[in-house]
Structure formats: structure tokens, C-alpha cells
Amino acid sequence: MGMQPARLNCLLGWREDKTRLKIGIIGGSGLDDPDILEGRTEKYVDTPYGKPSDALIMGKIKNVECVLLARHGRQHTIMPTDVNYQANVWALREEGCTHLLATTACGSLREEIQPGDIVIIDQFIDRTTKRAQTLYDGRPTSPPGVSHIPMAEPFCTRTREVLLEVARGLGVKCHPQGTVLTIEGPRFSSRAESLMFRQWGADVINMTSVPEVVLAKEAGLCYASIAMATDYDCWKEHEEAVCVDNVLKTMKENANKASSILLTAIPLICTQEDWTHTIKALKTTAQSSIMLPKQH
């Protein structure tokens, strides 16, 4: 008995309506294992913004085309401020990605978010100061105009729902939403800052979600992030403050959670009902947010 056409199309990364799904994966610190991909090949690219953090690793997860990019480079040589976020997002979009799934390590600002927990973040607070925040930056090689992209819902709700469903199905302790506060880094917060961020309503803290989520929105991509708590930052007076050794230890012990979610969620994204409306709505928002120069 032959395979049903819809199922065959999905296995090839195609929907019946011919919308081709390709999943970009931006791997954060300790969460960028290329072994999750089958049939890997490398591709070095350039963009109008310079080179991305490393080679694009092309491959498949259960026959779904994927592109993996190590945010800090495969040797982790790029500090958060110096990541070329513009080039990373542009390169993945130009490669045909419809979705970007990001992984990120973070500090917890809430008692209930324990080290090792996963948070499917849905909001952000930006405390960065030195990063390009837009693809429309006025360079001769950049797209023309100014983008006033709406950020009421920064992350793709539909993609987040898939990640949450998968995490729960795998038995991973997962928080369904959370506000991430992104600092410039590379230093960690002072205790006064950490306490202030809690008062602001932030749930977790990291160094990379902004401007990545903003640029993905400008690019019209379905962007969602799997945040893994590694520590309690430094707001808890009687808890050991965050340090690199403890962060790396927690990441090593729990990195398989993020990998398992990706390996299960990516095929599930493909089997979802038509993504055309979701993708079209994102692209329409991105395009309608651009103010072009006046013609004389």
C-alpha cells in the first residue's frame, strides 16, 4: 500500500499547498550540537552585514530540512555583544528558512523556575546598549527604508505552542511563558540589578535574545526560543551567585532536554496544518512596517 500524498509531502518538508518548511536552528552556549542533524554538510556564506557567526550546517531531522548555526561560533569565541545577529538572521532567511528555533541559557529570577527547567519565553525587556537592532540600518547594501516593527507579540505563538506541547509530552519540566530580560554582558548582573529586574517583572535573564527576536520579526520568520535556566543569577542572598563553572555544569547535565525538544518538535511542526497563513501574516507585518524614503 502506497504512502498517502500528504504524509509523503510532509516527509519531504512540503505542505500540500507547496509552502516549503525549512527550520533554522540557532544554538546557544552549549546547546549547538550538530549531531542532531542527519547528512550534514557545511556552507560558508556572506551577507550584506558581513559574515555570520560560523558556517551554516545543513542537514535533516527526520527528513525535514534544517540549518544549524552556532550563535557564538562552534568554538564559542564570540561574546554576546559581538555576535553578528543581523548576518545570522539574514543568512538563515536567505537559505529559505521559514522558522527559527533558538536555544539559550538563562538565569532564573523566580523561585519556581529552577536550574534545569525549560522556559518557552513569550516577552522580552531589552537592556542592551551596543547592538544593531534592525536590518534596515541605512547602509548602502541594506534594504531601503526604516522598519517600525510591532513587538507586542515578539515570539511566534503557534511555534511556541508546538514546543510547549512537545516538552510536556517528553515529561520535561517546562514553564509555558516567561519574560526574558537581555543584558549586554559579558559580565553577569550585580545583586542590585538582579533585584531590580525581578521588580520589573522579568522571569529569566540572558545576553542574546535581543536583538535576535527583533531581527527575526523583521525578516518575517516564525521565531521561538527554548530557554534553559542554569542558575538563580544573584538575587538570592543565601544562594551561591552565578558563576561560569556552575552554568556549564548545569548545561552539560540538561542539554539533552533542549535537543530532545528540537528533535521531536521539528517533525511535528511539519505535520501541523497549513502554515501558509501564519507565514504570510508575519511577512505582511514585516513589509507593512517599512517606511520608505519619500520620492522627490
GIUR-V710786 format. One record per residue. PHI is phi as a letter, one per 20 degrees, with the letter a starting at -180 (none if undefined). OMEGA is omega in degrees with one decimal (NA if undefined). NEAR is the number of other ideal C-beta (glycine too) atoms within 12 Angstrom. Layout:
# GIUR-V710786
((PHI & OMEGA & NEAR) (PHI & OMEGA & NEAR))
This chain:
# GIUR-V710786
((none & -175.9 & 4) (f & 178.1 & 6) (f & 177.8 & 12) (f & -177.4 & 12) (g & -178.8 & 13) (f & -179.9 & 18) (f & 179.1 & 18) (f & 178.4 & 16) (g & -179.1 & 23) (f & -179.6 & 31) (f & 177.6 & 22) (e & -179.4 & 22) (n & -178.6 & 31) (d & 167.8 & 25) (e & 179.7 & 30) (f & -179.0 & 21) (e & 175.9 & 17) (m & 171.9 & 13) (f & -178.4 & 27) (e & 179.1 & 24) (e & 174.0 & 43) (c & -171.6 & 37) (d & 171.5 & 46) (e & 178.7 & 46) (c & 175.8 & 47) (d & -175.1 & 47) (e & 178.1 & 45) (e & -177.2 & 40) (g & 177.4 & 40) (m & -174.8 & 30) (c & -174.7 & 44) (c & -175.5 & 37) (f & -179.2 & 27) (f & -178.0 & 27) (f & 177.0 & 17) (f & -178.5 & 33) (e & 174.3 & 32) (e & 176.0 & 20) (m & -172.6 & 17) (f & 168.8 & 20) (c & -179.6 & 18) (d & 178.4 & 19) (b & 176.4 & 20) (e & -176.1 & 17) (c & 172.5 & 27) (c & -178.7 & 17) (c & 174.9 & 30) (f & -177.3 & 26) (d & -175.8 & 31) (o & -176.4 & 22) (e & 173.3 & 22) (f & -172.8 & 39) (f & -177.6 & 40) (a & 175.9 & 31) (f & 169.8 & 26) (e & 178.4 & 40) (e & -177.9 & 37) (e & 177.8 & 30) (a & -178.8 & 27) (c & 168.9 & 28) (c & -177.0 & 38) (l & 176.0 & 26) (m & 173.5 & 25) (e & -178.9 & 40) (f & -178.5 & 36) (c & 175.3 & 43) (c & -178.6 & 45) (d & 177.4 & 48) (c & 177.3 & 49) (f & -173.4 & 33) (g & -177.0 & 42) (d & -173.2 & 34) (n & -174.9 & 24) (f & 176.9 & 23) (e & -179.5 & 12) (l & -177.1 & 24) (d & -175.2 & 14) (d & -179.7 & 29) (f & -172.2 & 21) (g & -179.4 & 35) (f & -172.0 & 23) (e & 174.6 & 23) (f & 177.9 & 45) (e & -175.6 & 33) (f & 179.3 & 45) (g & -178.4 & 35) (f & -179.6 & 36) (f & -177.9 & 49) (f & -179.9 & 42) (f & -178.0 & 40) (f & -179.3 & 39) (f & 176.4 & 44) (f & -179.6 & 39) (f & 177.9 & 24) (f & 175.7 & 32) (n & -179.4 & 23) (f & 174.9 & 39) (d & -178.6 & 41) (c & 169.2 & 48) (c & 175.2 & 47) (d & -177.5 & 52) (d & 170.1 & 55) (d & -177.7 & 47) (b & 170.9 & 43) (e & -178.5 & 51) (b & 172.7 & 53) (e & -180.0 & 46) (e & 175.4 & 40) (d & -178.0 & 39) (c & -179.8 & 30) (g & -174.1 & 16) (f & 175.8 & 16) (e & -173.0 & 36) (e & 175.0 & 24) (g & -175.7 & 33) (n & 178.0 & 31) (f & 174.4 & 34) (d & 175.4 & 46) (c & 174.8 & 49) (e & -169.8 & 44) (f & -178.1 & 46) (c & 179.1 & 31) (b & 177.2 & 30) (b & 167.4 & 42) (c & -174.3 & 29) (e & 174.3 & 30) (d & 177.0 & 26) (e & -175.1 & 29) (c & -169.0 & 15) (c & -169.5 & 21) (d & 172.8 & 29) (f & -172.2 & 31) (d & -173.9 & 27) (b & 172.3 & 33) (f & -177.4 & 41) (e & -169.7 & 31) (d & 175.1 & 26) (n & 177.4 & 16) (f & 178.4 & 17) (g & -177.4 & 8) (e & -178.5 & 17) (e & 176.1 & 24) (f & -177.8 & 28) (f & 174.3 & 19) (n & 177.6 & 22) (c & -178.7 & 20) (e & 174.2 & 30) (d & -171.1 & 19) (f & 176.8 & 33) (f & -178.2 & 17) (c & 179.0 & 26) (g & 176.1 & 12) (c & -172.2 & 24) (f & -174.1 & 37) (d & -178.3 & 41) (f & -176.5 & 34) (g & -176.4 & 23) (f & 177.9 & 28) (f & 177.1 & 43) (g & -179.7 & 39) (f & 177.2 & 24) (f & -179.7 & 35) (f & -179.8 & 46) (f & 178.4 & 33) (g & -179.5 & 23) (f & -179.1 & 34) (g & 178.8 & 32) (f & 179.2 & 20) (f & 179.7 & 16) (e & -178.6 & 24) (m & 178.7 & 13) (e & 177.4 & 29) (f & -169.5 & 23) (c & 177.2 & 34) (e & -169.0 & 33) (f & 174.8 & 21) (b & 178.8 & 29) (r & 177.1 & 39) (e & 177.2 & 33) (e & 172.7 & 47) (d & -177.9 & 40) (d & 177.0 & 41) (d & -177.7 & 37) (f & -176.2 & 26) (m & 0.6 & 31) (f & 178.5 & 21) (f & 171.2 & 16) (e & -176.7 & 30) (f & 165.1 & 33) (f & 178.7 & 16) (f & 178.6 & 19) (f & 177.8 & 13) (f & -178.0 & 25) (g & 178.0 & 32) (f & 178.3 & 19) (f & -179.4 & 22) (f & 175.9 & 35) (f & 179.4 & 29) (f & 177.9 & 14) (f & -179.7 & 20) (o & 177.1 & 18) (f & -179.8 & 37) (d & 178.1 & 36) (c & -177.1 & 50) (c & 176.0 & 48) (b & -176.2 & 52) (c & -170.8 & 42) (c & -174.3 & 47) (f & 174.7 & 49) (d & 14.7 & 43) (e & -173.4 & 39) (g & -178.9 & 50) (f & -179.9 & 42) (f & -179.0 & 34) (f & 177.7 & 44) (f & 178.2 & 42) (f & 176.8 & 38) (f & -178.5 & 41) (e & 177.9 & 44) (m & -176.0 & 33) (d & 173.8 & 46) (f & -172.4 & 46) (d & 174.4 & 49) (b & -173.6 & 46) (c & 173.7 & 50) (d & -178.4 & 52) (e & 178.7 & 53) (d & 178.6 & 49) (f & -178.9 & 41) (d & -172.5 & 43) (a & 176.7 & 38) (d & -178.1 & 37) (l & -179.5 & 43) (b & -177.2 & 29) (f & -178.9 & 33) (e & -172.3 & 22) (f & -176.6 & 12) (d & 177.4 & 8) (d & 178.0 & 20) (f & -178.9 & 17) (f & -178.8 & 22) (g & 173.6 & 37) (b & -174.0 & 19) (g & -176.9 & 19) (g & -179.1 & 14) (f & 177.1 & 25) (f & -178.8 & 34) (f & 179.6 & 20) (f & -180.0 & 20) (f & 178.7 & 31) (f & -178.8 & 33) (f & -177.9 & 21) (f & -171.4 & 17) (c & -177.5 & 32) (g & -179.3 & 31) (f & 178.4 & 22) (f & 179.4 & 36) (f & 179.5 & 47) (f & -179.5 & 33) (f & 178.4 & 28) (f & 179.3 & 45) (f & -176.2 & 46) (f & 180.0 & 29) (e & -174.8 & 31) (f & -175.0 & 44) (f & 174.5 & 44) (f & -179.9 & 26) (f & 175.5 & 31) (g & -178.5 & 45) (f & -178.1 & 37) (e & 176.9 & 27) (f & 175.0 & 29) (f & -175.3 & 18) (g & 177.4 & 21) (e & -173.4 & 34) (g & -177.6 & 22) (f & -178.8 & 17) (f & -178.0 & 31) (f & 179.7 & 33) (f & -179.7 & 19) (f & 178.2 & 21) (f & 179.7 & 35) (f & 178.2 & 25) (f & 177.3 & 16) (f & -179.6 & 27) (f & -177.3 & 32) (f & -176.9 & 21) (f & -179.3 & 19) (e & -174.7 & 26) (e & 171.4 & 23) (d & -178.6 & 16) (e & 178.4 & 15) (g & 177.7 & 12) (f & 177.8 & 8) (e & 179.4 & 5) (e & NA & 3))
